[in-house]
């Protein structure tokens, strides 16, 4: 009985030894060919991929590649992330052979213009039906957007920002039913009105960035836009657009972030902006807006109630070195700087307990600084380059998170508050341009005279100055009429005076031409 089980034991042992060999997985040959074509299209790369030999290594173990099971023994490439690899050359159309690809990220390879991905976006996107995330931002790609991109029916993220793309947004973009994030900033697109008409019908769109485009003197569309029902982030900044803040924004009730700074917008700030219940980040700086700040901005629900920490999706930007991408969130902010706003700082701002940034700098705002100590989460307050008067409220020292403060170039007076965060705000430049501010970190001592920009004068000194001015005026009038009276009533003196004036005039009239002729002769000689 014992010997009968021996053959089965050896058979089981052989299966255990050779099973890993028979079940080892390899890279699909179609994917391997596509990857090889991609590398051959590059002028230089240091990826460490090896295609040498009849049995190259499994591509699923290579840098930047992620795979999923295609069958028992074959894995398929579903992700290609070669961002920040300093790739140089063009993007080969052979990537269309990765028919299972879900994510393609070739962003931020523009370390230098001659060390970057260039050329046009030339792919058969119909062959990539599973592609969900296409990120080609911050390169030097040129040409137009391929109209067949919407054939990627599962596309959720499309980032083509920071390239040299031209033309208009293709009408076919209306077919993007799943697209949520569209980042097209920093190109050379034209016809903003057409772009918004195409994109307004995208049912899933939440993030739309079109900034740094449309710089051919276009106008911000004021009507004809009715969609964007689910949009949370709208970025149309630095486009040099004229017009006004578009009224159709009032219908975008899910908006959380609005950035339309760096344009040439005119008119007043509409009151309905403060009625967008979800809005927590508003940047309309660097325009030519006029009028007063509407009180509705002091009643924004997302800044007055609820959680003070706000976050929204993905924010893509360069870091300080300009090379890598970083992901961050927006701090709740109201940024109205560099406009032509007038009026005063509304005391009702004090109720915005969730606001982190308030920037009213470079306007024509006047009056005093109200008590803002109720803005308990305020981190940055910039009131510089206005016409503010009075003292800096000592109550601001109770803002425990205040790390950035600027009141330079106003007409403020009095002692700079101490204690709390003001002990860390010791840069003199944030107080410069206020002659009557005193105390550290300025060099002005707080004497009684310096504290008051309009010191009281001695009444006796004022009266003495008045009498001296009257005496001077009376003396001048007496002398003038004395001379004129003699000339009027003494005919012989009058005749002699005018004969002298005539002789002087005649002599001058003769001397000038004679001297001019002598000068011309010397010059010619």
C-alpha positions in Angstrom: 0.0 0.0 0.0 2.8 2.3 0.9 4.7 1.7 -2.4 1.6 2.5 -4.5 1.5 6.1 -3.2 5.2 6.7 -4.1 4.6 7.4 -7.9 1.9 9.9 -7.0 4.3 11.7 -4.6 6.9 12.1 -7.3 4.3 13.3 -9.8 3.1 16.0 -7.3 6.7 17.0 -6.7 7.4 17.5 -10.4 4.2 19.6 -10.8 5.3 21.9 -7.9 8.8 22.3 -9.5 7.7 23.1 -13.0 4.5 24.9 -12.4 6.2 28.4 -11.9 7.9 27.9 -15.3 4.7 27.0 -17.1 2.7 29.8 -15.6 5.3 32.6 -15.8 3.8 35.7 -17.4 5.3 37.7 -20.2 4.6 41.0 -22.0 2.1 40.8 -24.8 4.0 40.9 -28.2 1.6 43.6 -29.5 2.4 45.8 -26.6 6.1 45.1 -26.9 6.0 46.2 -30.5 4.2 49.4 -29.7 6.6 50.3 -26.9 9.6 49.6 -29.2 8.1 51.9 -31.8 7.6 54.6 -29.2 11.3 54.4 -28.0 12.5 54.5 -31.6 10.7 57.8 -32.1 12.6 59.4 -29.3 15.9 61.2 -30.0 17.1 60.4 -26.5 15.9 58.6 -23.5 17.3 56.9 -20.4 14.5 54.6 -19.6 16.5 51.4 -19.3 14.1 49.4 -21.5 15.7 46.5 -23.3 14.4 45.0 -26.5 17.5 43.0 -27.3 17.3 39.2 -27.8 14.6 36.9 -28.9 13.1 36.8 -25.4 13.3 40.2 -23.9 12.5 40.8 -20.3 8.9 41.2 -19.2 8.0 44.9 -20.1 5.6 45.0 -17.2 8.6 45.3 -14.9 10.0 48.3 -16.7 10.1 51.8 -15.4 6.8 53.7 -15.9 4.8 50.7 -17.1 1.9 49.1 -15.3 0.1 46.0 -16.4 -3.0 43.8 -15.8 -3.7 40.2 -16.6 -4.7 39.7 -20.2 -4.8 35.9 -20.0 -3.2 33.2 -17.8 0.3 33.7 -19.2 0.2 37.2 -20.8 0.0 40.6 -19.2 -1.3 43.7 -21.0 0.0 47.2 -20.6 -2.7 49.4 -19.1 -0.6 52.4 -17.8 2.3 54.3 -19.1 3.7 57.1 -16.9 6.9 58.7 -18.2 6.4 62.2 -16.8 9.5 64.2 -15.7 11.8 61.8 -17.6 13.5 64.6 -19.8 12.4 62.8 -22.9 13.4 64.3 -26.2 11.8 63.7 -29.6 8.3 63.1 -31.0 5.5 61.0 -29.7 5.2 58.0 -32.0 1.8 57.0 -33.3 2.8 53.4 -32.5 1.4 54.0 -29.0 -2.0 53.4 -30.7 -1.0 49.7 -30.5 -1.5 49.7 -26.7 -5.2 48.9 -27.1 -5.7 48.1 -23.4 -4.1 51.4 -22.3 -6.1 53.3 -19.6 -3.6 56.0 -18.6 -0.9 57.8 -20.6 1.2 60.4 -18.9 4.0 62.0 -20.8 3.7 65.4 -19.1 6.5 67.8 -18.0 9.3 66.7 -20.3 10.0 70.4 -21.2 13.1 70.9 -19.2 14.5 72.8 -22.2 13.1 73.4 -25.6 15.7 71.2 -27.2 15.1 68.6 -24.5 11.4 68.0 -24.8 8.6 66.1 -26.5 7.8 67.9 -29.7 5.7 67.5 -32.9 2.0 67.0 -33.3 -0.4 64.7 -31.5 -0.7 62.0 -34.1 -2.5 58.9 -32.8 -5.3 56.7 -33.8 -7.4 57.3 -30.7 -10.1 55.0 -32.1 -7.7 52.2 -31.3 -7.6 53.3 -27.6 -11.2 52.7 -26.5 -10.2 52.1 -22.8 -8.1 55.2 -22.4 -9.3 57.2 -19.3 -6.5 59.6 -18.5 -4.4 61.3 -21.2 -1.8 63.8 -19.7 0.6 65.4 -22.2 0.9 68.8 -20.5 4.0 71.0 -20.3 5.9 69.9 -23.4 6.3 71.6 -26.8 3.7 69.8 -28.8 2.3 71.8 -31.7 -0.5 71.6 -34.2 -4.2 71.2 -33.6 -6.1 69.0 -31.2 -7.0 65.7 -33.0 -10.8 65.6 -33.6 -10.9 61.9 -33.0 -10.0 62.2 -29.3 -13.6 61.8 -28.2 -13.5 58.3 -29.7 -11.9 57.5 -26.3 -15.4 57.1 -24.9 -14.2 56.4 -21.3 -11.9 59.5 -21.1 -12.1 61.2 -17.7 -9.0 63.4 -17.7 -7.5 65.3 -20.6 -4.5 67.5 -19.9 -2.9 69.3 -22.9 -1.8 72.4 -21.0 1.5 74.2 -21.5 2.1 73.3 -25.1 2.0 75.2 -28.4 -1.3 73.9 -29.7 -3.3 76.2 -32.0 -6.8 76.4 -33.6 -10.2 76.0 -32.1 -11.6 73.4 -29.7 -13.0 70.7 -32.1 -16.8 70.4 -32.3 -16.4 66.7 -31.7 -15.6 67.4 -28.0 -19.4 67.5 -27.5 -19.2 63.7 -27.6 -17.0 63.6 -24.4 -19.7 62.2 -22.1 -17.4 60.9 -19.3 -14.8 63.8 -19.4 -14.5 65.4 -15.9 -11.2 67.3 -16.0 -10.2 69.3 -19.0 -6.9 71.3 -18.8 -6.0 73.3 -21.9 -4.3 76.3 -20.4 -1.1 77.8 -21.8 -1.6 77.2 -25.5 -2.6 79.4 -28.4 -6.2 78.5 -28.9 -8.7 81.0 -30.4 -12.4 81.7 -30.4 -13.4 81.5 -26.7 -17.1 81.8 -27.5 -17.0 78.7 -29.8 -15.0 76.8 -27.1 -17.6 77.5 -24.4 -20.5 76.6 -26.7 -18.9 73.3 -27.4 -17.9 72.4 -23.9 -21.0 73.6 -22.1 -22.8 70.4 -23.1 -20.4 68.0 -21.4 -22.5 66.4 -18.7 -19.6 65.2 -16.4 -17.3 68.2 -16.7 -16.2 69.5 -13.3 -12.8 71.1 -13.9 -12.3 73.5 -16.9 -9.0 75.4 -17.4 -8.7 77.6 -20.5 -6.3 80.2 -19.2 -3.5 81.8 -21.2 -5.3 81.4 -24.5 -7.5 83.6 -26.7 -5.0 86.5 -26.6 -6.1 88.1 -29.9 -8.3 90.8 -28.4 -11.3 88.6 -27.8 -14.3 89.5 -25.6 -15.6 87.5 -22.6 -18.9 86.1 -23.9 -21.9 87.6 -22.0 -24.7 85.5 -23.3 -25.3 82.3 -25.3 -23.8 80.1 -22.6 -26.3 77.9 -20.7 -24.5 74.7 -19.7 -21.7 73.7 -17.3 -24.3 72.5 -14.8 -21.7 70.4 -12.9 -18.7 72.6 -13.2 -16.9 73.3 -9.9 -13.7 74.9 -11.2 -13.5 77.5 -13.9 -10.2 79.0 -14.9 -10.2 81.6 -17.7 -7.3 83.8 -16.5 -4.6 85.8 -18.3 -6.4 85.9 -21.7 -6.5 89.7 -22.0 -10.3 89.5 -22.5 -12.4 92.6 -22.6 -16.0 92.9 -21.5 -17.4 92.3 -18.0 -17.9 89.5 -15.5 -20.2 87.2 -17.5 -23.8 87.0 -16.1 -24.1 83.3 -17.1 -21.9 82.4 -14.2 -24.8 83.1 -11.9 -26.4 79.9 -13.1 -23.4 77.7 -12.3 -24.6 76.8 -8.8 -21.9 74.1 -8.2 -19.0 76.5 -8.7 -16.4 76.3 -6.0 -13.5 78.1 -7.7 -13.7 81.0 -10.2 -10.4 82.5 -11.6 -10.9 85.1 -14.3 -7.9 87.3 -13.3 -5.4 88.9 -15.7 -8.0 90.2 -18.2 -9.3 93.6 -19.1 -12.8 93.2 -17.6 -14.6 96.4 -16.7 -17.8 97.3 -14.9 -18.7 96.6 -11.3 -18.6 93.3 -9.3 -22.1 91.8 -9.6 -23.8 91.1 -6.3 -24.9 87.6 -7.4 -21.3 86.4 -7.0 -21.8 86.3 -3.3 -25.0 84.2 -3.8 -23.1 81.2 -5.2 -23.4 78.9 -2.1 -20.5 76.6 -2.9 -18.0 79.3 -4.0 -15.0 79.5 -1.7 -12.2 80.8 -4.0 -12.8 83.9 -6.1 -10.0 85.6 -8.0 -10.9 88.5 -10.2 -7.7 90.4 -9.7 -5.7 92.3 -12.4 -8.7 93.7 -14.3 -10.2 97.2 -14.5 -13.3 96.7 -12.3 -14.8 99.7 -10.7 -17.3 100.6 -8.0 -17.6 99.4 -4.4 -17.2 95.8 -3.0 -20.7 94.4 -2.9 -21.9 93.4 0.6 -23.0 90.0 -0.7 -19.3 88.9 -0.7 -19.3 89.2 3.0 -22.2 86.7 3.2 -20.8 83.8 1.2 -22.1 80.7 2.8 -19.1 78.5 2.2 -16.9 81.1 3.9 -19.2 81.9 6.8 -20.4 78.4 7.7 -19.3 74.8 7.7 -15.8 73.3 7.5 -12.9 75.8 7.1 -10.8 73.2 5.1 -11.8 73.2 1.5 -10.4 70.8 -1.2 -11.2 70.3 -4.8 -10.0 67.6 -7.1 -6.7 67.9 -8.9 -4.8 71.1 -9.2 -1.8 70.9 -11.7 0.9 73.4 -11.6 4.7 73.7 -11.8 6.7 73.8 -8.6 9.4 76.5 -7.8 12.0 74.8 -10.1 9.6 74.9 -13.0 10.2 71.2 -13.8 7.9 68.9 -11.8 4.2 68.7 -11.3 2.7 69.1 -7.9 -0.8 68.6 -6.6 -2.3 70.9 -4.1 -5.5 72.4 -2.9 -6.9 75.9 -2.9 -7.1 77.9 0.3 -10.4 79.7 0.6 -9.8 83.2 -0.8 -11.2 86.5 -2.0 -8.7 88.2 -4.3 -9.7 91.5 -5.7 -6.3 93.2 -6.1 -5.2 95.4 -9.0 -8.5 96.9 -9.9 -10.1 100.4 -9.5 -12.4 99.6 -6.6 -13.5 102.4 -4.3 -15.4 102.7 -1.0 -14.3 101.2 2.3 -13.4 97.8 3.7 -16.7 96.3 4.8 -16.9 95.5 8.5 -19.1 92.5 7.6 -15.9 90.7 6.3 -15.5 89.9 10.0 -18.1 87.1 9.7 -16.1 85.1 7.1 -14.6 82.7 9.7 -13.5 80.2 7.0 -11.6 82.7 4.8 -7.9 82.1 4.6 -6.8 84.9 2.1 -8.2 88.4 1.6 -6.3 90.6 -0.9 -7.7 94.1 -1.6 -4.3 95.6 -2.6 -3.7 98.1 -5.4 -7.2 99.7 -5.5 -8.6 103.1 -4.4 -10.2 101.9 -1.2 -10.4 104.6 1.6 -11.6 104.8 5.2 -10.3 102.9 8.2 -9.4 99.3 8.7 -12.4 97.7 10.6 -12.2 95.0 13.2 -11.5 91.8 11.4 -10.5 89.7 14.4 -13.5 87.4 13.8 -11.9 85.9 10.7 -10.3 83.3 12.8 -8.7 81.3 10.0 -7.2 84.2 8.1 -3.7 83.5 7.0 -3.0 86.4 4.5 -4.3 90.0 4.6 -3.1 92.4 1.9 -4.4 96.0 2.0 -1.4 97.7 0.5 -1.5 100.5 -2.1 -4.8 102.0 -1.2 -5.9 105.3 0.6 -6.6 103.9 4.1 -6.4 106.1 7.1 -6.4 105.8 10.9 -4.7 103.1 13.0 -4.1 99.4 12.5 -6.7 97.8 14.9 -4.9 96.1 17.8 -7.6 93.4 17.6 -5.8 92.0 14.5 -3.2 90.5 16.9 -5.9 87.9 17.8 -5.6 86.4 14.3 -3.5 83.4 15.4 -2.9 82.1 11.8 -2.0 85.4 10.2 1.4 84.8 8.5 1.3 87.3 5.7 0.2 91.0 6.3 0.8 94.1 4.2 -0.5 97.6 4.6 2.3 99.5 2.7 1.6 102.7 0.9 -1.5 104.0 2.6 -2.1 106.9 5.0 -2.2 105.0 8.2 -1.1 106.4 11.5 -0.5 105.4 15.1 1.4 102.6 16.7 1.8 99.3 15.0 0.1 96.6 17.2 2.3 94.2 19.2 1.7 90.7 20.5 0.4 87.6 18.8 1.3 87.2 15.2 2.5 90.8 15.0 5.6 89.8 16.8 6.5 87.7 13.7 5.5 90.3 11.2 8.7 92.2 11.5 9.5 93.1 7.9 9.6 97.0 7.6 8.5 96.9 4.0 5.0 95.8 4.8 4.5 99.1 6.6 6.4 101.4 4.3 4.7 104.4 2.8 2.8 105.3 5.9 4.6 108.3 7.3 2.8 108.4 10.6 3.0 104.8 11.5 5.4 104.2 14.4 6.9 101.6 16.5 8.8 98.4 15.6 9.7 97.3 13.0 9.8 100.9 11.7 12.3 103.4 12.9 9.7 105.9 13.9 9.4 106.6 17.6 5.8 106.9 18.9 5.9 110.5 20.3 2.6 112.3 20.6 3.4 114.5 17.6 4.1 111.5 15.4 1.0 109.6 16.4 -1.3 112.3 15.0 -1.1 113.1 11.3 -2.8 116.4 11.9 -1.2 117.8 15.1 -2.9 120.8 16.8 -1.3 124.1 16.2 -0.9 127.0 18.7 -3.7 129.5 18.1 -1.4 132.5 18.8 1.1 131.3 16.2 -1.7 131.0 13.7 -3.0 134.5 14.4 0.5 135.9 14.1 1.0 134.2 10.7 -2.3 135.6 9.5 -1.4 139.2 10.4 2.0 138.9 8.8 0.5 137.7 5.5 -2.0 140.6 5.6 0.9 143.1 6.2 2.9 141.8 3.3 -0.1 142.0 1.0 -0.9 145.5 2.1 2.7 146.7 1.6 2.9 145.2 -1.9 -0.4 146.9 -2.9 0.7 150.3 -1.5 4.0 150.2 -3.4 2.4 149.2 -6.7 -0.3 151.9 -6.6 2.2 154.5 -5.5 4.3 154.0 -8.7 1.2 153.7 -10.9 -0.4 156.8 -9.3 2.7 159.0 -10.1 2.7 157.8 -13.7 -1.0 158.5 -14.1 -1.1 162.0 -12.5 2.4 163.3 -13.3 2.4 163.7 -17.1 6.1 164.7 -17.4 7.2 161.6 -15.4 4.9 159.4 -17.5 6.3 160.7 -20.8 9.9 160.2 -19.6 9.1 156.7 -18.4 7.6 155.6 -21.7 10.4 157.2 -23.8 12.9 155.2 -21.8 10.9 152.0 -22.5 10.7 152.8 -26.2 14.5 153.4 -26.5 15.3 150.2 -24.6 13.0 148.3 -27.0 14.5 149.9 -30.1 18.0 149.2 -28.9 17.2 145.6 -28.2 15.5 145.2 -31.6 18.7 146.4 -33.3 21.3 144.6 -31.2 19.8 141.1 -31.6 19.9 141.0 -35.5 23.4 142.5 -35.6 24.7 140.0 -33.2 23.0 137.2 -35.1 24.7 138.2 -38.3 28.1 138.4 -36.6 27.5 134.9 -35.3 26.5 133.5 -38.7 29.7 135.0 -40.3 31.9 133.4 -37.6 30.2 130.0 -38.1 30.6 130.2 -41.9 34.1 131.5 -41.7 
